Amino acid sequence: MYNKKKILLSYFSVILLFSSFSVSANAKNKKKKIRVNNKVKIASNKHTIKSNINLSIIMKPKANIDKYIYKTTNPNSSYYHKYLNPKQFSYKYGLNKTKVNKFRQYLNKYKIKSNFYPGNLVLKINGSANNLQKAFKFKLVKASVNGEYVLKPNHKLTFPKNIKNNIVDYVGIDSSTKLKSNLITSKAASNSSGDKSNGPDKFINRYNLKPLYSNDNKGQGQSIDIISFAGLNKSAAKTYWDSMGIKTNPNRIHVYNTDNKSINNSDTLETTMDVQQAGAIAPKSNINVYLANPSIEGMVSNLASAISANKSGSIAISWGESESALKHDMNAGLISKKYNQILNILLQQAAAQGISVFAASGDYGAYDGLPNGYTNLSVDSPSSSPYVTATGATTLPSTTFNVKNERAWSNDYLYPYFNKNSSMFKNQYTWMKAYFAGTGGGFSDFNGLPNYQNVTGIGSYSANKLWESDGKYLYQLKSSKRISGTNKGRNVPDISANGDPSTGYSIYNDGVWQLGGGTSVVAPQIAGVNALMSNKLGKRIGFWNPQIYKVANQSGSPFTALDSTNENSNIYYTGQPGKLYNQSTGLGTVDFSSLYNKLK
């Protein structure tokens, strides 16, 4: 019944057991640790904490933001494509000025610096650990997580009586949760000057962008915001554009450090790739890069900064974390249990301001939590938010890999080759990344089904079960099982485009050309498309999802559903023949010129 490759599970830890990758029942298994999964121990707090601490406090909106959002996306409404600026948003939904001033006066008494982002929903504060503990009546303790010490409040922070009912929660102090990027590189490119056949024209021609371009429409007057958590190589971005024959303004990139902490510049690939791809699709647009540390507080800081600045109508997010990992950290008291609600409030502000947000759906197929040791089906956050357009990835037709039609990106079609060539895997990590590489998709545990997801295929699924768990081990089945069923929750992703690193795009960084992919390639590309559309329309497109699902139900749909059950697995979910929506690829691929004509 089972192949002898299997993953052993234990509470708060994961041990990967794998054979020599032979199907032989006599092969010896090797026991190795993947990661101690958020094992939390409280340690004595012997040392004085001297450094200042950032904290973001999120306020409750004073009215229902959704009512306004859905007016702006309804062509029959007088509010269609009419958006608020941050000042107007603050007046309708933000904390009133009297309470703002009183709260800041309270913080001043403890020498805590504070700043409300425009919109009056997020207060960023900075102060010494000692003063924060006095102001909010808590004690900091050190918690050991995965062998490293992090700070953790001994209980929930206590806020002043006149403000506490207006507060959703806070993020900061500790966030052991480390966001992951959704970029995968395939191999070094053979052409040292870059391979134009894998340049932006590959995307432009495949998904019919050319009619959107003209002499006066290459994204000029538009900006694209990149949300990222590692350094940027500006010179590499310029080299890429020059090599691809794209004429750009060398001063188009603007960088903002949002959490006042040093950024990890040892790995600049993800951020640089995002900038390259977005800037190639909309070559005359400005690029705003928001950087922070890869933590939950960093995500909130980046989003609050970009949304409140309101410089752009397009945001691309290539980083995230699985809902499974987030749920564990919430239950362990390491991050706010209201983190998902906090994200949604920020993203609601973006939608009300007409900002289109695109987030990568993850690169471990239906098993998004696997890098953290969770083998249940899971989707990636923030792509699971109902207020973002989640981008999945496909594999293009390829004679090399015997792929006849564009399909969901998933390495399951390579399993026979992997099983016969076990020596190609140097260690457990290369094994896991090979077998579980694929586009994220499935059902959210955090977010309910939004009203706009009302096309056929939503809520039902077809699946090709390749792995099975007995609660202790995860086994690869020798033969897959075909199953189907129904499920609740927001369905992920929304749309897809080529992102398999084997059929992907040239990227350049640190003097090296590579072939890259992952769902994080797709998010900045489509943010670039949005900049083109907005420029051509003369105003922001706004929140895509209610608009594109309505269009998908119309005749002459710009979407090509990838509904084959045989060719569209994301290591679990497959296509559903005849359905408009499929959990591995969403509504499918997009003819963007046709979509523009439907939305304008």
Secondary structure as the mmCIF struct_conf table of DSSP 4:
data_model
#
loop_
_struct_conf.conf_type_id
_struct_conf.id
_struct_conf.beg_label_comp_id
_struct_conf.beg_label_asym_id
_struct_conf.beg_label_seq_id
_struct_conf.end_label_comp_id
_struct_conf.end_label_asym_id
_struct_conf.end_label_seq_id
STRN STRN1 TYR A 2 SER A 10
TURN_TY1_P TURN_TY1_P1 TYR A 11 PHE A 12
STRN STRN2 SER A 13 PHE A 18
BEND BEND1 SER A 20 PHE A 21
TURN_TY1_P TURN_TY1_P2 ALA A 25 ASN A 26
HELX_LH_PP_P HELX_LH_PP_P1 ALA A 27 ASN A 29
STRN STRN3 LYS A 30 VAL A 36
STRN STRN4 VAL A 40 ALA A 43
BEND BEND2 HIS A 47 HIS A 47
BEND BEND3 SER A 51 SER A 51
STRN STRN5 ASN A 52 MET A 59
HELX_LH_PP_P HELX_LH_PP_P2 LYS A 60 PRO A 61
BEND BEND4 LYS A 62 ALA A 63
HELX_RH_AL_P HELX_RH_AL_P1 ILE A 65 THR A 72
TURN_TY1_P TURN_TY1_P3 THR A 73 THR A 73
TURN_TY1_P TURN_TY1_P4 PRO A 75 ASN A 76
BEND BEND5 SER A 77 SER A 77
TURN_TY1_P TURN_TY1_P5 SER A 78 HIS A 81
HELX_RH_AL_P HELX_RH_AL_P2 PRO A 86 TYR A 93
BEND BEND6 GLY A 94 GLY A 94
HELX_LH_PP_P HELX_LH_PP_P3 LEU A 95 ASN A 96
HELX_RH_AL_P HELX_RH_AL_P3 LYS A 97 LYS A 109
TURN_TY1_P TURN_TY1_P6 TYR A 110 LYS A 111
STRN STRN6 LYS A 113 PHE A 116
HELX_LH_PP_P HELX_LH_PP_P4 TYR A 117 TYR A 117
TURN_TY1_P TURN_TY1_P7 PRO A 118 GLY A 119
BEND BEND7 ASN A 120 LEU A 121
STRN STRN7 VAL A 122 SER A 128
HELX_RH_AL_P HELX_RH_AL_P4 ALA A 129 PHE A 136
TURN_TY1_P TURN_TY1_P8 LYS A 137 LYS A 137
STRN STRN8 LEU A 140 VAL A 145
TURN_TY1_P TURN_TY1_P9 ASN A 146 GLY A 147
STRN STRN9 GLU A 148 PRO A 153
BEND BEND8 ASN A 154 HIS A 155
HELX_LH_PP_P HELX_LH_PP_P5 LYS A 156 PRO A 160
HELX_RH_AL_P HELX_RH_AL_P5 LYS A 161 LYS A 164
TURN_TY1_P TURN_TY1_P10 ASN A 165 ASN A 166
STRN STRN10 ILE A 167 GLY A 172
BEND BEND9 ILE A 173 ILE A 173
STRN STRN11 LYS A 180 SER A 181
STRN STRN12 ILE A 184 ALA A 188
BEND BEND10 SER A 190 SER A 190
TURN_TY1_P TURN_TY1_P11 SER A 192 SER A 193
HELX_RH_3T_P HELX_RH_3T_P1 LYS A 196 ASN A 198
BEND BEND11 GLY A 199 GLY A 199
HELX_RH_AL_P HELX_RH_AL_P6 PRO A 200 ARG A 206
TURN_TY1_P TURN_TY1_P12 TYR A 207 ASN A 208
HELX_RH_3T_P HELX_RH_3T_P2 LYS A 210 LEU A 212
STRN STRN13 SER A 214 SER A 214
TURN_TY1_P TURN_TY1_P13 ASN A 215 ASP A 216
STRN STRN14 ASN A 217 ASN A 217
BEND BEND12 LYS A 218 GLY A 219
TURN_TY1_P TURN_TY1_P14 GLN A 220 GLY A 221
STRN STRN15 SER A 223 SER A 228
BEND BEND13 PHE A 229 ALA A 230
HELX_RH_AL_P HELX_RH_AL_P7 LYS A 234 SER A 243
TURN_TY1_P TURN_TY1_P15 MET A 244 GLY A 245
TURN_TY1_P TURN_TY1_P16 PRO A 250 ASN A 251
STRN STRN16 ILE A 253 ASN A 257
BEND BEND14 THR A 258 LYS A 261
BEND BEND15 SER A 266 SER A 266
HELX_RH_AL_P HELX_RH_AL_P8 LEU A 269 ILE A 281
BEND BEND16 ALA A 282 ALA A 282
TURN_TY1_P TURN_TY1_P17 PRO A 283 LYS A 284
BEND BEND17 SER A 285 SER A 285
STRN STRN17 ASN A 286 LEU A 291
BEND BEND18 PRO A 294 SER A 295
HELX_RH_AL_P HELX_RH_AL_P9 ILE A 296 ALA A 309
TURN_TY1_P TURN_TY1_P18 ASN A 310 ASN A 310
BEND BEND19 GLY A 313 GLY A 313
STRN STRN18 SER A 314 ILE A 317
STRN STRN19 TRP A 319 SER A 322
HELX_RH_AL_P HELX_RH_AL_P10 GLU A 323 ASN A 331
TURN_TY1_P TURN_TY1_P19 ALA A 332 GLY A 333
BEND BEND20 LEU A 334 ILE A 335
TURN_TY1_P TURN_TY1_P20 LYS A 337 LYS A 338
HELX_RH_AL_P HELX_RH_AL_P11 TYR A 339 ALA A 352
TURN_TY1_P TURN_TY1_P21 GLN A 353 GLY A 354
STRN STRN20 SER A 356 ALA A 360
BEND BEND21 ASP A 363 ASP A 363
STRN STRN21 TYR A 364 TYR A 364
TURN_TY1_P TURN_TY1_P22 GLY A 365 ALA A 366
STRN STRN22 TYR A 367 TYR A 367
TURN_TY1_P TURN_TY1_P23 ASP A 368 GLY A 369
HELX_RH_3T_P HELX_RH_3T_P3 LEU A 370 ASN A 372
TURN_TY1_P TURN_TY1_P24 GLY A 373 GLY A 373
BEND BEND22 ASN A 376 ASN A 376
STRN STRN23 SER A 378 SER A 378
STRN STRN24 ASP A 380 SER A 381
TURN_TY1_P TURN_TY1_P25 PRO A 382 SER A 384
BEND BEND23 SER A 385 SER A 385
TURN_TY1_P TURN_TY1_P26 PRO A 386 TYR A 387
BEND BEND24 VAL A 388 VAL A 388
STRN STRN25 THR A 389 THR A 395
STRN STRN26 SER A 398 SER A 398
TURN_TY1_P TURN_TY1_P27 THR A 399 ASN A 402
STRN STRN27 VAL A 403 VAL A 403
BEND BEND25 ASN A 405 ASN A 405
STRN STRN28 ARG A 407 ALA A 408
STRN STRN29 SER A 410 SER A 410
HELX_RH_3T_P HELX_RH_3T_P4 ASN A 411 LEU A 414
HELX_RH_AL_P HELX_RH_AL_P12 TYR A 415 LYS A 420
HELX_RH_3T_P HELX_RH_3T_P5 SER A 422 MET A 424
BEND BEND26 ASN A 427 ASN A 427
HELX_RH_AL_P HELX_RH_AL_P13 GLN A 428 TYR A 435
TURN_TY1_P TURN_TY1_P28 PHE A 436 PHE A 436
STRN STRN30 GLY A 438 GLY A 438
STRN STRN31 GLY A 442 PHE A 443
BEND BEND27 ASP A 445 ASN A 447
HELX_LH_PP_P HELX_LH_PP_P6 GLY A 448 PRO A 450
TURN_TY1_P TURN_TY1_P29 ASN A 451 TYR A 452
BEND BEND28 VAL A 455 VAL A 455
TURN_TY1_P TURN_TY1_P30 THR A 456 GLY A 459
STRN STRN32 SER A 460 SER A 469
BEND BEND29 GLY A 471 LYS A 472
STRN STRN33 TYR A 473 THR A 486
BEND BEND30 GLY A 489 GLY A 489
STRN STRN34 ASN A 491 VAL A 492
BEND BEND31 ASP A 494 ASP A 494
STRN STRN35 ILE A 495 ASN A 498
HELX_RH_3T_P HELX_RH_3T_P6 PRO A 501 THR A 503
STRN STRN36 TYR A 505 ASN A 509
TURN_TY1_P TURN_TY1_P31 ASP A 510 GLY A 511
STRN STRN37 VAL A 512 GLY A 517
BEND BEND32 GLY A 518 GLY A 518
HELX_RH_AL_P HELX_RH_AL_P14 THR A 519 LEU A 537
TURN_TY1_P TURN_TY1_P32 GLY A 538 GLY A 538
BEND BEND33 LYS A 539 LYS A 539
HELX_RH_AL_P HELX_RH_AL_P15 TRP A 544 ALA A 552
TURN_TY1_P TURN_TY1_P33 ASN A 553 ASN A 553
BEND BEND34 GLN A 554 GLN A 554
TURN_TY1_P TURN_TY1_P34 SER A 555 GLY A 556
BEND BEND35 PRO A 558 PRO A 558
STRN STRN38 PHE A 559 THR A 560
TURN_TY1_P TURN_TY1_P35 THR A 565 GLU A 567
BEND BEND36 ASN A 570 TYR A 572
STRN STRN39 TYR A 573 TYR A 573
TURN_TY1_P TURN_TY1_P36 PRO A 577 GLY A 578
BEND BEND37 LEU A 580 LEU A 580
STRN STRN40 ASN A 582 ASN A 582
TURN_TY1_P TURN_TY1_P37 GLN A 583 THR A 585
STRN STRN41 GLY A 586 GLY A 586
TURN_TY1_P TURN_TY1_P38 LEU A 587 LEU A 587
STRN STRN42 THR A 589 VAL A 590
HELX_RH_AL_P HELX_RH_AL_P16 PHE A 592 LEU A 599
#
